[in-house]
């Protein structure tokens, strides 16, 4: 079930935020930095989100609807060669117009967890101010923020990463909090 939740979260955010904004923007071409960090096989803290290669293929198929299909994928890294190869193959199949194996109905219709809904509400609230195609997402009344604390830490980190895709001009983040905890970074030489 956790495996499917990561796929569904990716598709749900893509469908409700990324594609509406991208369609309204009407780009001439689309550049994708394809690092596949969210793919299964990239363990925490560099990944851990377990999005399948098949799901990446379906996301690319959606992007092909933009800019008359003028799409460039640039492989920018990754940490598990097999996972990168699988994701790249799925994306190439989408780019070539090959028939993709369908995602299961339970993935497509599964509701995101409470953390995802709260994050999506904030993201859509912010972006709806600037993009008329983004509609604010309302968290169902039956869901309480306290319930989100019961979710696994791994799921919380995945949702938080998605929330960082939004930019709130009224909110500033301290520099030390802008990077995920435990994420390695090359040490800057002292000047």
NUBARO-939341 format. One line per field, with one value per atom (N, C-alpha, C): x, z, y; residue in one letter; atom name. Coordinates in pm, 1 decimal. Each point is the difference from the previous one (the first is absolute). Example, Ala and Ser with C-alpha at 12.3 -4.5 7.8 and 13.67 -1.06 7.14 Angstrom:
2
c1	[1319.0 | -89.0 | 90.0 | -35.0 | 82.0 | -77.0];
c3	[780.0 | 0.0 | 0.0 | -72.0 | 6.0 | 73.0];
c2	[-569.0 | 119.0 | 120.0 | 105.0 | 119.0 | 109.0];
aa	[A | A | A | S | S | S];
at	[N | CA | C | N | CA | C];
***
This chain:
191
c1	[81.9 | -81.9 | 86.6 | 109.7 | 88.0 | 58.3 | 33.6 | 55.1 | -96.1 | -129.1 | -99.8 | -23.1 | 11.2 | -23.5 | 98.5 | 127.1 | 98.5 | -34.4 | -43.3 | -39.3 | -120.5 | -99.0 | -121.2 | 28.4 | 83.4 | 33.0 | 63.0 | 90.7 | 64.1 | -102.2 | -87.1 | -101.0 | -98.3 | -42.0 | -99.1 | 53.6 | 122.2 | 60.2 | 24.7 | 41.7 | 23.1 | -128.7 | -109.6 | -129.4 | -62.4 | 19.2 | -68.3 | 82.0 | 132.5 | 83.8 | 87.0 | 84.3 | 101.4 | -60.5 | -85.7 | -56.5 | -90.9 | -85.9 | -79.3 | 86.3 | 103.0 | 87.8 | 76.1 | 55.6 | 76.6 | -88.1 | -123.5 | -91.5 | -35.5 | -25.3 | -33.6 | 119.0 | 119.6 | 121.4 | 24.5 | -42.4 | 15.6 | 146.0 | 85.7 | 141.6 | 20.9 | 109.5 | 38.8 | 70.2 | 69.0 | 61.0 | 13.9 | 20.1 | 9.1 | 133.7 | 72.1 | 125.2 | -23.6 | 40.6 | -17.2 | 137.0 | 29.0 | 120.1 | -33.3 | 40.7 | -43.6 | 103.0 | -8.8 | 90.1 | -62.1 | -132.2 | -73.8 | 28.0 | 23.7 | 28.9 | -114.3 | -123.0 | -115.8 | -25.0 | 79.1 | -25.8 | 36.4 | -73.6 | 33.1 | 141.9 | 75.0 | 140.3 | 93.2 | -49.0 | 78.2 | -40.4 | 82.7 | -32.2 | 16.0 | -70.4 | 17.2 | 146.5 | 53.4 | -69.7 | -2.5 | 57.1 | 3.4 | -124.7 | -85.5 | -121.1 | -98.4 | -38.5 | -91.3 | -146.1 | -31.0 | -139.0 | -68.5 | 73.2 | -52.4 | -97.7 | 18.7 | -78.9 | 53.9 | -89.3 | 44.9 | 44.9 | 80.8 | 43.2 | -122.0 | -97.7 | -122.5 | -71.1 | -1.1 | -64.9 | 72.4 | 133.6 | 74.7 | -36.1 | -17.4 | -40.4 | -132.9 | -95.3 | -130.9 | 7.9 | 88.9 | 17.5 | 56.5 | 95.2 | 56.6 | -106.1 | -83.9 | -108.5 | -89.6 | -24.5 | -79.9 | 73.5 | 130.4 | 77.5 | 2.8 | -13.2 | -0.8 | -119.9 | -100.3 | -116.3 | 32.5 | 111.9 | 42.1 | 89.3 | 1.8 | 95.9 | 5.4 | -113.2 | -5.4 | 98.8 | 24.1 | 88.7 | 148.0 | 35.2 | 141.8 | 52.3 | 62.7 | 39.2 | 142.1 | 81.7 | 137.5 | 17.4 | 49.0 | 34.0 | 151.5 | 53.6 | 144.2 | 25.9 | 65.3 | 33.4 | 103.5 | -34.2 | 88.6 | 61.4 | -10.5 | 66.5 | -84.8 | 26.4 | -71.3 | 97.7 | -54.6 | 85.2 | -13.8 | -95.3 | -19.1 | -13.1 | 101.4 | 6.3 | -119.2 | -41.7 | -113.7 | -126.6 | -23.1 | -119.1 | 0.7 | 114.6 | 11.5 | -26.0 | 55.4 | -21.0 | -147.2 | -65.6 | -141.7 | -84.7 | 27.2 | -76.2 | 27.4 | 125.5 | 35.0 | -70.8 | -2.7 | -68.0 | -149.2 | -62.5 | -142.7 | -26.2 | 88.0 | -16.4 | 23.7 | 98.7 | 25.7 | -117.9 | -60.0 | -118.8 | -111.4 | -16.4 | -101.9 | 35.7 | 127.0 | 43.6 | -18.7 | 19.4 | -15.2 | -145.8 | -89.3 | -141.8 | -41.8 | 83.7 | -34.6 | -113.5 | -77.2 | -109.2 | 59.5 | -45.5 | 49.0 | -92.3 | 59.1 | -80.9 | -82.5 | -131.0 | -84.3 | 27.0 | -19.9 | 6.3 | -131.4 | 5.3 | -120.8 | -102.1 | -126.5 | -109.2 | 10.1 | 46.6 | 9.4 | 102.8 | 105.6 | 97.7 | -62.0 | -69.1 | -56.1 | -108.8 | -71.7 | -112.5 | 24.8 | 118.6 | 31.3 | 20.0 | -60.4 | 16.0 | 136.6 | 64.8 | 129.4 | -18.0 | 109.1 | -8.5 | -22.6 | -23.1 | -34.2 | 111.4 | 125.3 | 111.8 | 0.0 | -24.5 | -2.7 | -111.9 | -116.0 | -113.3 | 27.4 | 60.8 | 31.7 | 103.2 | 103.4 | 101.2 | -59.9 | -84.4 | -62.8 | -90.9 | -67.2 | -84.6 | 84.5 | 114.7 | 87.0 | 56.7 | 44.1 | 56.4 | -103.1 | -120.0 | -102.2 | -50.3 | -1.8 | -39.8 | 96.1 | 128.5 | 101.4 | -6.5 | 0.9 | 7.3 | -130.1 | -112.0 | -126.4 | -5.0 | 85.2 | 8.7 | 62.3 | 81.6 | 76.4 | -40.0 | -68.7 | -37.7 | -148.8 | -76.8 | -145.4 | -39.3 | 89.0 | -31.1 | 16.8 | 59.4 | 18.9 | -112.7 | -75.6 | -109.9 | 45.1 | -33.1 | 37.9 | -59.2 | 81.4 | -41.6 | -43.5 | -117.6 | -51.0 | 18.1 | 64.4 | 15.2 | -136.6 | -44.6 | -130.0 | -8.4 | -117.8 | -19.8 | 33.5 | -22.3 | 24.4 | 147.9 | 86.4 | 144.0 | 50.9 | 72.9 | 55.3 | 151.0 | 59.0 | 144.8 | 67.2 | -64.5 | 57.6 | 14.4 | -90.8 | 9.0 | 128.5 | 50.7 | 118.8 | 122.4 | -0.8 | 114.1 | 11.5 | -106.4 | 2.7 | 62.9 | 20.2 | 58.6 | 147.0 | 52.9 | 140.5 | 87.1 | 116.6 | 91.6 | 39.8 | 17.8 | 39.0 | -104.7 | -128.6 | -106.0 | 0.1 | 25.6 | 3.9 | 110.3 | 116.6 | 110.3 | -32.8 | -69.0 | -37.7 | -94.7 | -97.2 | -96.3 | 68.2 | 89.5 | 71.7 | 81.8 | 60.3 | 76.7 | -89.9 | -121.8 | -93.7 | -42.8 | -16.3 | -42.5 | 104.9 | 127.2 | 106.2 | -4.3 | -83.1 | -14.3 | -72.4 | -72.5 | -72.4 | 89.3 | -25.5 | 74.3 | -100.0 | 11.6 | -86.8 | 83.9 | -31.4 | 82.0 | -5.7 | -102.8 | -12.7 | 72.3 | 46.6 | 61.3 | 145.8 | 86.4 | 141.8 | 44.9 | 95.2 | 49.2 | 144.3 | 37.3 | 141.0 | 86.1 | 118.6 | 90.2 | 27.0 | 16.6 | 33.7 | -115.6 | -123.7 | -114.3 | -36.6 | 72.9 | -37.0 | 43.7 | 74.6 | 48.2 | -52.4 | -32.2 | -51.8 | 104.9 | -44.4 | 91.2 | 72.3 | 129.4 | 77.5 | 44.0 | -40.2 | 39.6 | 146.1 | 81.2 | 141.8 | 23.0 | 101.8 | 34.9 | 151.0 | 56.4 | 143.6 | 34.2 | 105.8 | 42.4 | 59.0 | -46.8 | 54.4 | 134.1 | 100.7 | 128.9 | -11.4 | 70.4 | 0.7 | 73.9 | -52.9 | 63.6 | 94.5];
c3	[0.0 | 0.0 | 0.0 | 79.4 | 2.9 | -137.9 | -68.2 | -134.9 | -91.0 | 8.7 | -83.2 | 42.2 | 130.4 | 47.9 | -63.4 | -12.7 | -59.5 | -145.2 | -73.1 | -138.9 | -8.7 | 84.4 | -4.5 | 36.6 | 100.5 | 40.4 | -115.5 | -72.2 | -114.8 | -107.3 | -31.2 | -103.3 | 44.3 | 125.5 | 52.0 | -3.2 | 47.7 | -1.8 | -143.0 | -83.9 | -140.6 | -64.3 | 27.7 | -61.6 | 54.6 | 128.4 | 61.1 | 4.8 | -13.7 | 9.8 | -123.4 | -29.1 | -103.9 | -139.0 | -40.4 | -135.2 | -20.9 | 95.3 | -22.0 | -17.6 | 82.9 | -11.7 | -132.3 | -33.4 | -124.1 | -121.2 | 2.2 | -112.8 | -12.4 | 111.9 | -3.4 | -46.7 | 37.7 | -39.0 | -149.9 | -61.2 | -142.7 | -46.8 | 47.8 | -39.0 | -146.7 | -56.3 | -136.3 | -0.8 | 108.4 | 17.1 | 149.7 | 36.0 | 140.3 | 23.2 | 101.3 | 40.1 | 131.6 | 5.7 | 120.7 | 51.6 | 122.5 | 66.8 | 60.1 | -67.9 | 33.4 | 86.8 | 130.2 | 92.9 | 63.8 | -5.6 | 53.1 | 147.1 | 78.7 | 142.1 | 73.5 | -46.2 | 69.8 | -36.1 | -90.1 | -44.5 | 107.4 | 0.3 | 91.5 | -29.7 | 104.5 | -16.7 | 50.6 | 7.9 | 59.8 | 146.2 | 86.1 | 141.9 | 67.6 | 112.8 | 78.2 | 39.8 | 17.9 | -9.1 | -140.6 | -98.6 | -136.1 | -80.1 | 52.6 | -70.9 | 99.0 | -21.4 | 92.0 | -33.7 | -117.1 | -32.2 | -76.6 | -60.2 | -61.5 | -116.1 | -79.4 | -122.0 | -101.4 | -68.2 | -94.2 | -131.9 | -72.2 | -133.2 | -90.0 | 12.2 | -80.0 | 23.3 | 124.5 | 32.3 | -68.6 | -1.7 | -68.7 | -148.4 | -60.5 | -140.3 | -22.2 | 91.3 | -13.0 | 22.9 | 87.6 | 21.4 | -125.9 | -65.4 | -124.5 | -109.6 | -3.9 | -99.6 | 17.4 | 123.1 | 25.8 | -48.5 | 25.4 | -42.8 | -151.5 | -72.1 | -146.3 | -54.0 | 82.9 | -41.1 | -4.9 | 58.2 | 2.5 | -118.9 | -41.7 | -99.3 | -126.2 | -44.1 | -119.7 | 7.3 | 121.4 | 17.3 | -4.1 | -2.8 | 0.8 | 141.9 | 25.4 | 135.3 | -0.7 | 94.1 | 14.0 | 141.0 | 11.1 | 128.4 | 10.4 | 105.4 | 23.2 | 125.7 | -16.2 | 114.0 | 83.5 | 125.9 | 79.6 | 119.0 | 6.5 | 110.1 | 53.7 | 121.8 | 64.5 | 75.3 | 72.7 | 90.6 | -15.0 | -77.6 | -20.9 | -149.2 | -59.1 | -145.2 | -56.5 | 66.2 | -49.3 | 0.1 | 107.3 | 10.1 | -108.0 | -22.8 | -102.8 | -138.5 | -25.8 | -130.0 | -21.4 | 104.0 | -11.5 | -25.5 | 74.2 | -17.7 | -137.1 | -41.6 | -132.2 | -110.4 | 12.5 | -99.3 | -6.1 | 116.1 | 3.9 | -64.7 | 27.0 | -58.3 | -150.4 | -44.4 | -144.4 | -71.9 | 62.3 | -59.4 | -15.6 | 99.1 | -9.7 | -110.8 | -7.9 | -103.3 | -140.3 | -14.1 | -129.9 | -36.2 | 94.0 | -26.4 | 14.3 | 60.8 | 22.0 | 101.0 | -11.9 | 94.3 | 137.2 | 100.9 | 135.6 | 74.9 | 84.7 | 85.1 | 91.4 | 5.5 | 79.7 | 148.8 | 69.5 | 145.5 | 49.9 | 110.0 | 50.1 | 48.6 | -5.5 | 42.2 | 147.2 | 84.1 | 142.0 | 24.8 | -81.4 | 11.9 | -46.7 | -110.7 | -57.8 | 86.1 | 76.9 | 77.2 | 149.9 | 42.0 | 142.8 | 49.5 | 113.3 | 58.9 | 66.2 | -8.4 | 66.9 | 151.9 | 73.8 | 145.3 | 51.0 | 128.6 | 58.4 | -21.8 | 19.5 | -22.4 | -142.7 | -94.6 | -139.8 | -24.1 | 58.3 | -20.0 | 60.1 | 118.1 | 64.1 | -83.2 | -48.3 | -84.4 | -130.5 | -60.7 | -125.6 | 19.0 | 114.1 | 29.0 | 2.3 | 66.0 | 8.2 | -137.4 | -73.9 | -133.3 | -92.1 | -2.8 | -90.3 | 47.1 | 131.0 | 53.2 | -48.8 | 4.9 | -44.0 | -150.9 | -76.1 | -145.6 | -62.7 | 65.2 | -56.7 | -4.6 | 76.8 | -3.8 | -131.1 | -59.7 | -118.1 | -128.1 | 13.4 | -114.8 | 8.2 | -96.3 | 5.3 | -22.4 | -55.9 | -24.6 | 124.1 | 105.8 | 123.2 | 95.7 | 35.5 | 93.8 | 138.7 | 101.2 | 136.9 | 35.1 | 60.6 | 41.7 | 145.1 | 30.9 | 136.3 | 64.8 | 115.8 | 76.0 | 57.3 | -20.1 | 54.8 | 150.7 | 46.9 | 139.9 | 91.6 | -46.0 | 82.5 | 27.5 | -75.5 | 19.3 | 94.8 | 98.5 | 97.1 | -13.4 | 21.8 | -8.6 | 101.2 | 115.9 | 101.3 | -53.0 | -89.5 | -57.7 | -79.8 | -55.1 | -84.3 | 79.8 | 130.8 | 82.3 | 13.8 | -30.9 | 9.4 | -122.8 | -104.9 | -123.2 | 23.4 | -77.1 | 10.6 | -35.7 | 59.8 | -24.4 | -147.5 | -62.5 | -140.9 | -86.9 | 28.5 | -76.3 | 24.3 | 122.9 | 33.0 | -78.3 | -9.3 | -74.0 | -148.2 | -56.5 | -141.2 | -25.0 | 86.3 | -16.6 | 18.0 | 97.6 | 22.3 | -122.0 | -65.2 | -121.0 | -108.9 | -13.3 | -98.6 | 36.0 | 130.6 | 43.0 | -34.4 | -3.2 | -31.9 | -145.6 | -82.3 | -139.3 | -8.6 | 106.1 | -1.5 | 54.3 | -44.5 | 46.2 | 50.4 | 125.9 | 60.0 | 19.0 | -73.3 | 4.9 | 135.6 | 81.0 | 131.2 | 107.2 | -33.3 | 97.5 | -34.8 | 98.2 | -24.7 | 89.3 | -49.1 | 73.3 | 38.6 | 123.6 | 37.6 | -89.9 | -26.7 | -92.1 | 42.4 | 132.2 | 42.8 | -14.7 | -14.8 | -14.9 | -145.2 | -93.7 | -140.5 | -59.8 | 70.6 | -49.4 | 90.5 | -58.0 | 76.7 | 100.0 | 119.4 | 103.9 | -46.9 | 24.9 | -35.1 | -144.9 | -82.1 | -140.2 | -9.7 | -64.0 | -8.3 | -88.4 | 34.9 | -78.6 | 5.8 | -112.9 | -0.8 | 86.2 | 77.9 | 87.7 | -81.9 | 23.5 | -68.0 | 63.6 | -81.0 | 58.9 | 67.1 | 110.1 | 70.4 | -84.5 | -0.3 | -77.9 | 85.0];
c2	[-118.8 | 118.8 | 125.7 | 0.2 | 116.5 | 24.7 | -106.6 | 7.9 | 77.1 | -32.0 | 65.8 | 144.0 | 29.2 | 136.0 | 97.1 | -38.4 | 89.8 | 27.5 | -104.2 | 18.9 | 92.1 | -25.2 | 80.0 | 144.4 | 24.2 | 136.4 | 76.1 | -65.3 | 63.8 | 36.7 | -94.0 | 23.5 | 107.2 | -5.7 | 94.7 | 143.1 | 21.5 | 134.2 | 46.7 | -90.8 | 32.3 | 49.0 | -72.0 | 29.6 | 128.6 | 29.8 | 113.4 | 128.1 | -9.7 | 120.1 | 18.9 | -98.1 | 18.3 | 15.2 | -92.2 | 7.7 | 121.5 | 36.4 | 121.8 | 124.6 | 14.9 | 116.9 | -4.3 | -115.1 | -12.3 | 26.3 | -48.9 | 23.1 | 147.3 | 63.8 | 143.4 | 83.3 | -39.2 | 71.3 | -9.7 | -109.3 | -25.7 | 11.4 | -89.4 | 9.0 | -36.2 | 50.9 | -36.4 | -136.0 | -31.5 | -131.5 | -24.7 | -125.4 | -39.2 | -69.4 | 45.5 | -63.0 | -73.4 | -125.1 | -80.7 | -41.7 | 37.9 | -46.2 | -135.6 | -104.7 | -135.4 | -71.1 | 22.7 | -65.9 | -122.5 | -8.9 | -114.6 | -27.5 | 104.4 | -20.1 | -68.6 | 19.2 | -57.7 | -146.5 | -55.4 | -137.5 | -101.6 | -110.5 | -108.3 | -46.7 | -26.1 | -37.2 | 107.7 | 123.3 | 107.9 | 8.5 | -54.0 | -6.5 | 135.7 | 20.4 | 123.8 | 13.9 | 120.4 | 127.8 | 58.6 | -68.6 | 54.5 | -33.0 | -79.8 | -39.3 | -55.7 | -124.2 | -65.2 | 18.0 | 54.9 | 29.6 | -111.1 | -91.2 | -122.2 | 20.5 | 104.2 | 17.4 | -100.1 | -71.3 | -102.3 | 61.5 | -75.0 | 42.0 | 19.5 | -90.2 | 8.4 | 133.1 | 45.5 | 127.1 | 116.3 | -3.5 | 105.1 | 4.8 | -116.3 | -3.5 | 69.3 | -22.0 | 64.5 | 150.5 | 44.5 | 143.5 | 66.4 | -66.3 | 53.5 | 3.0 | -101.9 | -2.0 | 122.6 | 40.6 | 120.9 | 124.8 | 6.6 | 116.5 | 15.8 | -110.0 | 6.9 | 77.0 | 22.8 | 79.1 | 148.3 | 38.7 | 139.9 | 30.9 | 124.1 | 50.3 | -84.7 | -50.7 | -84.2 | -115.9 | -49.6 | -114.1 | 32.4 | 128.5 | 37.7 | -13.2 | -112.4 | -37.2 | -52.4 | 47.9 | -46.0 | -53.9 | -122.7 | -58.2 | -4.5 | 57.7 | -2.9 | -81.2 | -113.6 | -83.8 | 74.5 | 27.7 | 84.2 | -70.6 | -127.1 | -68.4 | -111.9 | -36.1 | -108.1 | -86.8 | -95.4 | -75.5 | -150.8 | -46.2 | -143.5 | -23.3 | -60.4 | -14.7 | -76.3 | -107.2 | -77.6 | 83.8 | 74.6 | 84.1 | 107.8 | 60.2 | 104.9 | -59.0 | -117.6 | -65.0 | -33.4 | -52.2 | -34.0 | 123.6 | 107.5 | 124.0 | 60.6 | -2.2 | 54.0 | -77.1 | -132.2 | -82.9 | 33.0 | 14.5 | 33.2 | 136.5 | 95.6 | 133.6 | -1.3 | -75.4 | -11.6 | -65.3 | -100.4 | -60.8 | 102.7 | 85.0 | 105.5 | 98.4 | 38.8 | 94.2 | -57.0 | -131.2 | -65.3 | -26.0 | 27.3 | -22.5 | -144.3 | -81.7 | -140.3 | -10.8 | -104.8 | -24.9 | -30.0 | 72.3 | -20.4 | -93.8 | -81.9 | -86.3 | 89.4 | -20.3 | 90.2 | -12.4 | 111.7 | -1.8 | -58.1 | -71.2 | -65.0 | 102.8 | -37.6 | 88.1 | 37.5 | -92.8 | 33.2 | 109.5 | 6.0 | 107.8 | 131.4 | -3.0 | 121.7 | 62.9 | -79.8 | 51.7 | 3.4 | -33.4 | -1.7 | 142.6 | 33.7 | 133.0 | 9.5 | 115.4 | 16.2 | 1.6 | -21.9 | 1.3 | 142.2 | 14.0 | 129.5 | 101.6 | -41.1 | 92.2 | 53.4 | -87.1 | 42.4 | 99.2 | -25.6 | 91.4 | 137.4 | 3.9 | 127.7 | 76.2 | -69.9 | 64.3 | 49.1 | -82.0 | 38.2 | 121.2 | 6.9 | 115.9 | 127.6 | -3.0 | 116.9 | 35.5 | -100.1 | 23.7 | 64.6 | -56.2 | 54.1 | 136.2 | 20.9 | 131.4 | 108.0 | -29.1 | 96.1 | 20.8 | -108.9 | 11.6 | 48.8 | -19.8 | 48.4 | 152.0 | 66.4 | 146.5 | 48.4 | -85.7 | 39.7 | -71.4 | -115.3 | -80.4 | -29.4 | 49.2 | -20.7 | -145.7 | -79.3 | -141.2 | -87.2 | 53.8 | -77.1 | 34.3 | -102.3 | 18.8 | -42.2 | 81.3 | -39.6 | -135.5 | -81.9 | -133.7 | 8.0 | -50.7 | 2.6 | -136.2 | 0.3 | -123.3 | -36.7 | -123.7 | -39.8 | 24.1 | 42.3 | 33.7 | -117.4 | -121.3 | -117.4 | -23.5 | 66.5 | -17.3 | 107.1 | -40.8 | 94.0 | 0.6 | 116.3 | 11.8 | -91.9 | -19.2 | -88.7 | -141.9 | -40.0 | -134.3 | -17.7 | 109.4 | -9.3 | -41.6 | 25.5 | -37.9 | -151.1 | -71.3 | -145.4 | -65.1 | 78.9 | -55.2 | -30.9 | -88.9 | -34.6 | 119.2 | 7.8 | 110.1 | 8.1 | -114.1 | -2.5 | 69.5 | -22.4 | 64.0 | 149.8 | 41.4 | 141.9 | 69.8 | -64.9 | 59.7 | 13.3 | -98.3 | 6.6 | 115.7 | 17.9 | 108.6 | 134.7 | 9.9 | 125.4 | 38.6 | -98.2 | 28.1 | 56.6 | -54.0 | 53.3 | 142.2 | 27.7 | 132.8 | 104.3 | -37.7 | 94.1 | 45.3 | -66.1 | 43.3 | 133.4 | 37.2 | 126.1 | 110.1 | 121.2 | 115.1 | 101.5 | 35.9 | 100.7 | 124.5 | 106.7 | 120.0 | 67.5 | -29.5 | 61.2 | -80.8 | -117.5 | -88.2 | -19.5 | 15.2 | -25.1 | -113.5 | -76.8 | -114.6 | 25.4 | -33.0 | 12.9 | -86.4 | 46.3 | -68.4 | -143.6 | -23.4 | -134.2 | -97.2 | 47.9 | -88.3 | -25.2 | 56.4 | -13.1 | -132.9 | -80.3 | -128.5 | -108.7 | -111.4 | -113.0 | -46.4 | -33.5 | -47.1 | -124.7 | -2.7 | -117.6 | -4.7 | 97.4 | -1.9 | 39.6 | -79.2 | 33.1 | 120.8 | 75.0 | 117.7 | 13.5 | 33.7 | 19.6 | 118.9 | -12.0 | 105.1 | 113.0 | 123.1 | 116.7 | 34.6 | 29.4 | 37.8 | 136.4 | 16.7 | 128.6 | 102.2 | 122.3 | 106.5 | 79.9];
aa	[X | X | X | X | X | X | X | X | X | X | X | X | X | X | X | X | X | X | X | X | X | X | X | X | X | X | X | X | X | X | X | X | X | X | X | X | X | X | X | X | X | X | X | X | X | X | X | X | X | X | X | X | X | X | X | X | X | X | X | X | X | X | X | X | X | X | X | X | X | X | X | X | X | X | X | X | X | X | X | X | X | X | X | X | X | X | X | X | X | X | X | X | X | X | X | X | X | X | X | X | X | X | X | X | X | X | X | X | X | X | X | X | X | X | X | X | X | X | X | X | X | X | X | X | X | X | X | X | X | X | X | X | X | X | X | X | X | X | X | X | X | X | X | X | X | X | X | X | X | X | X | X | X | X | X | X | X | X | X | X | X | X | X | X | X | X | X | X | X | X | X | X | X | X | X | X | X | X | X | X | X | X | X | X | X | X | X | X | X | X | X | X | X | X | X | X | X | X | X | X | X | X | X | X | X | X | X | X | X | X | X | X | X | X | X | X | X | X | X | X | X | X | X | X | X | X | X | X | X | X | X | X | X | X | X | X | X | X | X | X | X | X | X | X | X | X | X | X | X | X | X | X | X | X | X | X | X | X | X | X | X | X | X | X | X | X | X | X | X | X | X | X | X | X | X | X | X | X | X | X | X | X | X | X | X | X | X | X | X | X | X | X | X | X | X | X | X | X | X | X | X | X | X | X | X | X | X | X | X | X | X | X | X | X | X | X | X | X | X | X | X | X | X | X | X | X | X | X | X | X | X | X | X | X | X | X | X | X | X | X | X | X | X | X | X | X | X | X | X | X | X | X | X | X | X | X | X | X | X | X | X | X | X | X | X | X | X | X | X | X | X | X | X | X | X | X | X | X | X | X | X | X | X | X | X | X | X | X | X | X | X | X | X | X | X | X | X | X | X | X | X | X | X | X | X | X | X | X | X | X | X | X | X | X | X | X | X | X | X | X | X | X | X | X | X | X | X | X | X | X | X | X | X | X | X | X | X | X | X | X | X | X | X | X | X | X | X | X | X | X | X | X | X | X | X | X | X | X | X | X | X | X | X | X | X | X | X | X | X | X | X | X | X | X | X | X | X | X | X | X | X | X | X | X | X | X | X | X | X | X | X | X | X | X | X | X | X | X | X | X | X | X | X | X | X | X | X | X | X | X | X | X | X | X | X | X | X | X | X | X | X | X | X | X | X | X | X | X | X | X | X | X | X | X | X | X | X | X | X | X | X | X | X | X | X | X | X | X | X | X | X | X | X | X | X | X | X | X | X | X | X | X | X | X | X | X | X | X | X | X | X | X | X];
at	[N | CA | C | N | CA | C | N | CA | C | N | CA | C | N | CA | C | N | CA | C | N | CA | C | N | CA | C | N | CA | C | N | CA | C | N | CA | C | N | CA | C | N | CA | C | N | CA | C | N | CA | C | N | CA | C | N | CA | C | N | CA | C | N | CA | C | N | CA | C | N | CA | C | N | CA | C | N | CA | C | N | CA | C | N | CA | C | N | CA | C | N | CA | C | N | CA | C | N | CA | C | N | CA | C | N | CA | C | N | CA | C | N | CA | C | N | CA | C | N | CA | C | N | CA | C | N | CA | C | N | CA | C | N | CA | C | N | CA | C | N | CA | C | N | CA | C | N | CA | C | N | CA | C | N | CA | C | N | CA | C | N | CA | C | N | CA | C | N | CA | C | N | CA | C | N | CA | C | N | CA | C | N | CA | C | N | CA | C | N | CA | C | N | CA | C | N | CA | C | N | CA | C | N | CA | C | N | CA | C | N | CA | C | N | CA | C | N | CA | C | N | CA | C | N | CA | C | N | CA | C | N | CA | C | N | CA | C | N | CA | C | N | CA | C | N | CA | C | N | CA | C | N | CA | C | N | CA | C | N | CA | C | N | CA | C | N | CA | C | N | CA | C | N | CA | C | N | CA | C | N | CA | C | N | CA | C | N | CA | C | N | CA | C | N | CA | C | N | CA | C | N | CA | C | N | CA | C | N | CA | C | N | CA | C | N | CA | C | N | CA | C | N | CA | C | N | CA | C | N | CA | C | N | CA | C | N | CA | C | N | CA | C | N | CA | C | N | CA | C | N | CA | C | N | CA | C | N | CA | C | N | CA | C | N | CA | C | N | CA | C | N | CA | C | N | CA | C | N | CA | C | N | CA | C | N | CA | C | N | CA | C | N | CA | C | N | CA | C | N | CA | C | N | CA | C | N | CA | C | N | CA | C | N | CA | C | N | CA | C | N | CA | C | N | CA | C | N | CA | C | N | CA | C | N | CA | C | N | CA | C | N | CA | C | N | CA | C | N | CA | C | N | CA | C | N | CA | C | N | CA | C | N | CA | C | N | CA | C | N | CA | C | N | CA | C | N | CA | C | N | CA | C | N | CA | C | N | CA | C | N | CA | C | N | CA | C | N | CA | C | N | CA | C | N | CA | C | N | CA | C | N | CA | C | N | CA | C | N | CA | C | N | CA | C | N | CA | C | N | CA | C | N | CA | C | N | CA | C | N | CA | C | N | CA | C | N | CA | C | N | CA | C | N | CA | C | N | CA | C | N | CA | C | N | CA | C | N | CA | C | N | CA | C | N | CA | C | N | CA | C | N | CA | C | N | CA | C | N | CA | C | N | CA | C | N | CA | C | N | CA | C | N | CA | C | N | CA | C | N | CA | C | N | CA | C | N | CA | C | N | CA | C | N | CA | C | N | CA | C | N | CA | C | N | CA | C | N | CA | C | N | CA | C | N | CA | C | N | CA | C | N | CA | C | N | CA | C | N | CA | C | N | CA | C | N | CA | C];
***
